[in-house]
Amino acid sequence: MIGRLLLVILPLIGLMIGGYLGGLAVGLWTALGGFAVAFAVCSLSVLALVKARPSR
């Protein structure tokens, strides 16, 4: 659940902070970076769930 929320929250936070500190171009790059970090966290949580699945 937290990984899915991060996919929305981190890019928005990156866009706001980057836009405030460096303008629109920096805001878009930081939003892209926030999305990449959130995607990595989401992928790691899915990987952990797959590994925790009981074997057959």
Secondary structure as GFF3:
##gff-version 3
##sequence-region A 1 56
A	DSSP	alpha_helix	2	22	.	.	.	ID=ss1
A	DSSP	alpha_helix	24	52	.	.	.	ID=ss2
###
